[in-house]
Amino acid sequence: MSVTATRKNLVKKSLAGLAAIGVVAYGSTIAYLTHFDHQGAPRLPTSSATWHDPKALAAFNAFRETRCDYCHTKTADLPSTSSCPSPIRS
């Protein structure tokens, strides 16, 4: 085997290894966030009137599933980019 072929083989194995590590890291991150994200989701108290209103309950379930509460609550810790000026004027 020539030196060039050996180097090409090493590069291929290195790239395959990096790709495998990336896939494992991505999958692990998704699994972790999915598990712990749903554990910390807001819950309705059993005495809430929302349980009796189908529209309000559907809205709450959508809010809980998409986790809008990360940014759309009064006590949310917003990222530093939230104070940057926006090029879009409303």
WORAGI-V677409 format. One record per backbone hydrogen bond with DSSP energy under -1.0 kcal/mol. CO is the residue of the C=O (numbers start at 1). NH is the residue of the N-H. If there is no record, write none. Layout:
{{CO | NH} {CO | NH}}
This chain:
{{2 | 6} {3 | 7} {4 | 8} {5 | 9} {6 | 10} {7 | 11} {8 | 12} {9 | 13} {10 | 14} {11 | 15} {12 | 16} {13 | 17} {14 | 18} {15 | 19} {16 | 20} {17 | 21} {18 | 22} {19 | 23} {20 | 24} {21 | 25} {22 | 26} {23 | 27} {24 | 28} {25 | 29} {26 | 30} {27 | 31} {28 | 32} {29 | 33} {30 | 34} {31 | 35} {32 | 36} {33 | 37} {34 | 38} {35 | 39} {36 | 40} {45 | 48} {48 | 51} {49 | 52} {50 | 53} {53 | 57} {54 | 58} {55 | 59} {56 | 60} {57 | 61} {58 | 62} {59 | 63} {60 | 64} {61 | 65} {62 | 66} {63 | 68} {67 | 70} {68 | 71} {68 | 72} {73 | 76} {79 | 82} {80 | 83} {81 | 84}}
